[in-house]
Amino acid sequence: MNSSAQNNTTFAERAALLTSRGIPVVPVNAGQKRCTVPDWPKLATTDPDLLNRWPSDSNTAAVCLPGGICVLDADAAGLVARIEQDAGETMPQTFMVKSGGKGFPHIYFTHTERSTALGNRHAQGLFDFQADRKYVVGPGSVLENGGVYEITCDAPIAPIPAWMCDWIESNSEAEKRLSKGTTVPVHPDFDIDALLEHYGLVYDVQGKWYVTDVCPIAGHKHEQSTQTGFYFDGETFGFHCSGGNCAGAGMTVGQVIRKLNDPQESKIRKPYAGPIWKELTESPRSFPYTEGGNAERLVAEHANSFGYLPTIRCGFSMTDGGGSSMLQPRSMQPPRQRFVT
């Protein structure tokens, strides 16, 4: 079904349903739930002149940011009744939209200090709490299968109650973050959806995590791990596998991409052609060959890019995320450190 043929409104008209309530908007691909605009959180706007520049058949995304709105994105029937029963409270009347996908509600609230501190949350099969640099598809949008996002309660947006924040916190997990130094800066035009689809990976977006249905290294789902996947926060890219004995558990995202590009290891015969890694803007320093000291100086200058492990091999292994090369000293004793990512 052609979604654009089913939608008789323009992007600007659909966006006005949100911007009239002070909600910033970005475009979503026509007929889809996916926004492919690079750096979209920074481009979210209520300015009609800017919104008129986007394709008329685009769907809309209501962008959740601190100081603006947050949305309880239901993923199960009867969620509101369950919350009210558990909390012994009544849901305040607020703006609500029925999803064009599963038909469950998107419940809009204005942020409070409590909800801002709570941040993005996820409860598998129950809900997502979209709070910071997240979006939900807006009313009037139409999916390729004909599903329509419809306003079901046209009330002013209410502040989220503290008791609801308490319930959300008690019934969900905080968005998982990778530790500093385990993510890699990406190119401004990097498109994670296009990359994962190129490699045939099916995934579920959970906050900043793109959880894959199978481990891309093992080729199957780890029974003990439900959080294997890729991390993308709009600026940096990472990978995590918590499968105990899986080779992917010790891999960086660059090593995973390199593995997926290996024709002997992957069904994909052609590497992803889009930009991934941030371009190097500064020339790296070079150090003279000595028996010691270089490892420490490299770590001090490039701590976010390199780490080191004891080894008996000679030289330093250096990588930009996509591959590695070995620099061999002309003559020296085997160093105590080898650089790895």
N, C-alpha and C positions, 0 to 999 in steps of 0.2 A: 504494500500500500504506500502510495506517495504521500508523505506527511504534509508537504507543503501544499498539496492540492486539497487536503482536508482542513487546513488552517486558513481562515478568511481574514485574519488580522495580520498586521505587520509587526516586525520586531519592536519598533518604537511604541506601538500601541500596547503590546504585551509588557514591555519594560515599564510603561507608565503605571501598570497595576502595582508595581513594586516601588518605583521611584516616588510615586505620590505618597507613599508611607515612609519615605526617607531611606529606603533600602537601596544600596548601590548594586549595580547590575553589570554583568559581562555576558557576551553571547555564548551560546552552546550550539554545537553543530546541528543543523536542521535535521529533525527526526531522531535526535540522539540525546543522551544525558551527558555527553562528554564535551568539555571545553578544551580546545586545543590552542587557545591564545597564549603565547608565551608570557610568563610573569603576570598572569591574569589578576592576582590579588591587588597588585598595584594599579591596575587599569580599571578596577571597578569604580563606577561613577553613577551619579544621578543627573548629570548634565545632558539634557536632551540633544544639544548640538553634537556632542561626542557620540551619543548613542545612535544618532541618525546616520553615522558613517559605517555602521556594521551592516552586514547583509540582511535584507528585509525578511528572509525566510528563516533566520536563526531562531532557535529557542532561547529562553532567558535563564540566567542563573542568579538567584538571590544570594549575595555574598555575605557571609558571616564574619564579622571582625570585632575585636574588642572595642567597646564604646558604641557599637551598633546593635545588631541583632544576633541572637543565637536560635537554633532550631532543633527541636526534638524530632528526629527523623525515625518514625516508627517502622519496624520491620516484622511486626506480628499483629495479628488481630486482637482486639480487646486490651491494648496496652493502657489506654487512658483509665479504663475501669480497674485494672490491676493496680495502677499507681494510686488511685484514689482509695482503694481498699487497703493497700499496704500502709499508706501514709495517714489514713483517717482524715483526709482533707478533700476539698472539692477543687477541681481544676478551674482556674479563672477563665473567664471568657476572653478569647484572644483570636487573632487572625489565624486561620487554618486552611490548608490546601490538601486536597486528595491527590496522591501520587498517580501519575499516568501509567506507572509500572505495575506494582503489586496492589495498588488501590488503598494503601495505608496512609494515615495522615502525616503531614508536615505541620508541626505545631510551633508557631513563631512567638518569640519573646524578645523583649529588649534586655540587653545585658545589665547585670549588676556587678558589684565588686566580687560577690560570691561566685557568680557564674564565670566571670573572667578568670578568677583564680582556679576554677575547676578545669577549664580548658576542654579540649576535645576528648570525648569518651566513647567507648565502644562496648556493646554487649551483644555477643554473637547470637544472631537469630532473633534479637529482641528490639534493639534500637541503636542508633548512633546519635550522639549529641554533638552537633556541629557548632563550634564556638569561635575558632580562630583560623582564618585563611581557609575556610571551607565554604561549600555552596550547596544549595539544593535547587533543583530545576523549578522554575517559577510558573505561576498560573498562566493558562492560555497556551502553554507549550504542548506540542503534539509529538508522540513517538511514531516511529515507522510502522508499528503494528496498529496504529489508530488510537492508542491510549492517550487520554487528555488529562492534563493537570488542571483541576477545577477548584475554585474557591468554595469551601463548605461553611466557613464562618467569616463573614465580612465585618469583623469587629476591629476596633483599634488594637494595636499590639500592646499586650500587657507586660509589665516587668516580670521576670521569672521569679516565682516565690522561693524563699530560702529553703522551705521544706522540700520543694521539688529538687533543688540542687542536692540536698542531703540524700534523697532517694536515688537520684542518678549516680551519685558517688558510691553509694552502698551496693548498687546493682550493676556496676560496669567496671571496666579497666581503663586506666589512664593510657593515653597514647604512648606507645613505646618509642623511645629515642635511642639512637646509636650514640655511643660515646665519642667524644671529640677525637679527631684523628682517624676515625674509621669511615668517614665519608669523603667524597671527592667533589670539588667544585665543578659545576657543569656549564656548558655553553648556554648563553641566553636563549637560544632557539631550541634547546633540548626538549624533546617530546617523549615522555616516558611511556605514554599509551602506545604510540607508534612503535617504539622499540620493543615492548613486550609482545605486541601483536605480530611484529616481524618474526620473532622467535617462536611464535605459536604458543605462548604462555597464557593460560586462562588465569585470571586473577580477580581478587575482591579488594576494593579500596577500603581500607580501614584507617581513617585519619591520614597520616603521612606514609602509611605502609601499604604496599601493593602485595598482598599475600597471595602467592601462587597456589594453584590446586595441587601441583606436584613440585617437589624440589627440582630446580633446573639442572642440578648436578647429578642427583641420584636417579631422576626420571620417574620417581614415585613419591607418594605422600608419606611423610614420616608419621607413624602412629603417635609418637611421643611429642611431636611438634606441630602446633597449629599456627605458628608465627614465622614460618619460613617464607622469605620474600624480599622485596626491594624497598628501600627507604628513599623517599624523595620529598624534600621540604620546599621545593621551588628554587633552591640555590645549590644544594649538595645532594649527592647520589650515593647510596650505600647498599649493602646486602648483608643479610643475616640468615644463617641456617642453624637451628638448635638440634638437629638430628645428631645424636651422640657420636656415632661412628661414621658419619657421612664425611666425605672429603670436602664437601662444601662448607662444613662448619668452620674451617680455618681459612676460607677464601675471602679475598677482597672483591669488591664489585668489578674491578678491572680484570681480575683473574677469572671471574664467572663469565664475563663477556668474551674474553679470549677463548675460554672453553667452548662456549656456544658457537664461536666462529670456526672452530676446528672441524673440518669436514670428516675426520675420522671419529669424532666424538659426538657429532650433532647431525640431525637430518637437514639442517639449514646449510645450503651450499654457498650462500652469498652473505657476507657480513652486512650488518645494518649500515646504511649509507648516510643516515642523518647525523647531524652534529651531536656529540655527547660531551666531550671534555672541554673544560674552559681553556681558552688559548693562553699560552705562556706569554706574558707581557714584559717580563724582565729576563735578562740574560743570566743564567746561573753562574755563580762563582766557581772558579777552579782552584783546586788545592794541590800543592806539590806532593809528590810521592814521598812518604816517610814511613817509618815503622809504627808510628802511633800518633794519636792526636786528631787525625782527619775524621775519624768516626764521630768523636765528640763535637767537632766543629760543624760537621754536616747536620748532626741532630739539632744543635743549637740554632742553626739557620733555617733548617727545613723540617722542623719538628712535626708540622701538620702533614707532611708528605712522606716521611720516612720513619721507620723504626728499625731496631737492630736486634739480632739474636746471636748468641755464641755459635761459632762454626769453625771448622778446621780448613775451610776452603779459602782460597786467596782472592782478594778483590772485593768490590762492592757491587751489589746487584741493585740497579736503579730502575724505577718504573714511573710512567706517567698515568697509570691506571689501565692502559690498554695493552701493555706489553712490557718487557724488561730487556735490559742489556747488561752485560758484564764488563766492567772496566778492570783490566788487569794491570797491576804495577809491573814495571820492567824488572825490578829486582828487589825483593823484600821478603821478610819472614811472613809466614801465614798470619794475617791479622786476627785479632780476637773478635772482631765484629764484622758482620756482613749485613748490608742493608737490604731489607725486604719490605714489601707492602702487605 
